């Protein structure tokens, strides 16, 4: 794959993603949504984020090792423990930092 094709494909996907999200945000002021729908939409990021984490922890390249020899599992446990006391931003920072440190020293 040459670089021109790669960058045009990347920019095209970014434009389509932006237009889909922006159109929803743009029309959301004009559409009257019930309170239940608004409350439900607030939970979408909170429910999608753990899916990304689970996919990374149980990735095929980690050989599905759900034990303490897998760095991703240890970092996920650290994130879970931090999430009881800290906000989402701190959990992400600590999780990424712990994964980097575990990869370097284990």
N, C-alpha and C positions, 0 to 999 in steps of 0.2 A: 504494500500500500504506500503510495507516494505521499509526500507531506501536503501537497495541495488538496488532494482528495480528503485526507484526514482532517485538515483544518476546515474545509468547507462542510464536511459532514458534522464536525463538532459544532461549528457555528450555526448550522441549520437545526441541529437538535436543540441547541440552547435557545434559538429563536422560537421554535415550536413550543418548548417548555414554558418560556416566558409568556408567550401569547395565551396559552391555555390558563396559566395561573393568573395573569393580569386580567383576562376577560372575566374570570370568576370574581375577582376582587372588584372589578369595575362595575359589574351588574349587581353585586351583593347589596349596594346601597339602594338600588331601585326595586329589588325584590323584598317583599315583606315575609320574613321567615318567622316561624313560631319560636317561642322561647326555648322549647325543647330541642329544636334543630340547632339553634345557636349554642346551647350548652353542650350538645353532642359534638359539634364541630370543634369546640375547644379541646376535646380530648384526642383529636386525631394525631397531633404531633407526639403526644405522650404514648400513644399506642403503637405508632410506627417506629419510633426510635428503638424500643427493645427488639423489634424484628431484625433491624440491621445488626444489632449486637449479637443476637442468636445466630444469624447467618454467618457472621465472622467467627464466632466461637466454635460452631459445629461445621466449619468449612471442610471440604473434602481434603484439602492440603494439610489439615491438622490431623488427618487419619482418624477422625472421630474419637480421639483419645480424651475421654472425659475424666481425666485424673490430674494429679498435681504435677505431672511431667509436661503437661501442655501449658505453655505460657499464657495463652489466651484464656484458659479456664481460671488461672490464678488472677489475672487482671480483671476478669469478670466478677470473681468473688470479692476482690478489693472494691470494685465499683458498687456492688450490691451493698457492702458494708458501709461505704461512704454515703450512699443514697439515703440512708436512714437519718443522717444528720445534716447533710450539705445540699445545696441547690444543684440543679442540673448542670450548670456551667462548670462548677467545681468537680462534679463527678466525671465529666468528660475530660477535664484537664488531668485529674488524678489517674483516670483510666488509661489515657494515652501515655502519660509519663511512666506509669507502672509497667505498661507493655514494652515501652522502649527500654527501660532499665532491665526488665526481665530478659529481653532478647539479648542485651549486651552482656549480662553477667551470668546467665544460666546456660 
